[in-house]
Amino acid sequence: MLYLNVDGLNEHGDRRGTLCRFTRVVGGGIEAMASQLARRRSIPLVEARTLLAVDLTVAPAPSL
């Protein structure tokens, strides 16, 4: 999973090996995404932020 935030726009992508499976550009930033996730799942905003958090220091899982 790729996550890139530039000037309030988020780009999300998913890959399998060297093949890009999909990309999405989302306006509003990560906070807007967290707010929407919290509303849709009826969970606290802090929990939604945790679900969206990405630790880039962890090595990716090997490709299948």
C-alpha positions, 0 to 999 in steps of 0.5 A: 500500500502506498500513501502520499499526502501533498497539499491536502490531496492523498494518493493511495495505491496498492501493488502486487510485486511490480504490478500496480493494482489500483490507485486513488486520489482523495481530496480532503486529506487524512483527517477527512478520511478518518472522520468519514471512517469514524462516522461510517463505523460508529467508532471514535475518531481516535480509533479511526485515525489508528486504523488509518495509521501506516508505519513506514519503518516496518518491512513489507510482507513478501509478495505471493 
